[in-house]
Amino acid sequence: MGQATGMKLEEAIHFADRVNRISVSPTMAVMQEAERFKARGADVVDFGPGEPDFPTPDHIKRAAIKALEENRTKYTATPGIAPLRQAICEWHAAQLGSSYEPAECIVTVGGKHAVFNSVCSLISAGDEVVVPAPYWVSYPDMVKYAGGKTVPVATHEKDGFCPRAEQIENAITPRTRMVIINSPSNPTGAVIPRDEFAAILDVCQRHGCWLLSDECYSHFSYGDARPYSIASVPDSKDRVIIAGSFSKTFAMTGWRLGYALAPSPLIGAITKLQSQSVSNPTSIAQYAGLEAMRGPMDSVAVMLAEYARRRQRIVAGLRAIPGVTCTAPQGAFYVFPNVSAHLNSDMPNDMALAKQLLEREHVAVVPGEAFGGPGHVRISYATSMERIEEGLRRISRFFGGGK
Ligand SMILES: Cc1ncc(COP(=O)(O)O)c(C=O)c1O
């Protein structure tokens, strides 16, 4: 302890550079702050969490109980149990038009882990990763952890936050190893039109970069848009990595189950990494996942219909507030309103705005800055209609527009 005297404990510990380079997910930080208010008895309208407010469907829960009763509680193969890898390939083919074999599939501890493993397997010091902004908060930190550099490509409200292939191409340099695309997007809800997505793939193929497609929200798109995977494009597989998740589609956030689909040598590298870290995803969760892949999909349609109703209400409610503009999200369950007209010397940025909104009105939102989208906030509408109404009332009052 002598060394720690007169120094902060953190300084004395001397963490590894790779950990010093990253920070705690800002969405987690907002959730923690909201929890503090709740612990003091405040009635917080929590628009922070990016998780379905629906329970995991019964047939999936029953499969987990059965797995427990049958003592399927031991280590599994590192890339996951064989029937699940097979079932993921079949489900992805049926739902999203791909053609993967089990050797091209690994089961991971959530979709986040699929992205993390892919980034850590491919990105070395000095490599560049092109990411449209606003982006999911974790991409830049994962790239930093691996020693790489994120090159953001700005997208705009007027284009529905859709990146264009030309912009991606302009950001590519000889150091670019990967492009990460998330459609439907967290935080903007943007869904990339199929021809634009194909053009982005073409850019990646011509420049010899990986296209990592994060399909976490694949089954939540509105209107005419159907679930779509870039892996359905013929001859795409050599350059494409699919990161998939059970979390949102099947309301299974806590089970921690996801997958990666990629050329088998890359799956081999990811398996090596996984074998030296988590060993395998939880056995019981894998049996639940097997049921999710093979069982009925009715619950997904029910959730989508409810999200669609909430989306309509929240977009209308936000647009009714003077000085707030809001693009209608095409997918996922977030809105990303522009609040920059309300920034002033007391509230100079979206971080300060989110802080004051929580303190004064007990409404939790995530500052846009965290997603590379300053001047905005992210609101998750994965919460009940009644809480949405209450939240809208408070946000409107906060901006001086309502009772
Ligand atoms: C864009 C995106 N990708 C991946 C994930 C990770 O999901 P999980 O690790 O729960 O499967 C999330 C979670 O919020 C997300 O928003």
The ligand as a Gaussian input file, in Angstrom:
#p B3LYP/6-31G(d) Opt

LIG

0 1
 C      -26.268000      -1.739000     -32.588000
 C      -26.135000      -2.771000     -31.534000
 N      -25.356000      -3.827000     -31.757000
 C      -25.180000      -4.782000     -30.848000
 C      -25.814000      -4.698000     -29.627000
 C      -25.533000      -5.767000     -28.631000
 O      -26.552000      -6.574000     -28.295000
 P      -26.318000      -7.869000     -27.428000
 O      -24.898000      -7.948000     -27.022000
 O      -27.235000      -7.754000     -26.266000
 O      -26.687000      -9.006000     -28.334000
 C      -26.630000      -3.623000     -29.334000
 C      -27.276000      -3.486000     -28.018000
 O      -27.836000      -2.506000     -27.646000
 C      -26.807000      -2.632000     -30.326000
 O      -27.595000      -1.574000     -30.111000

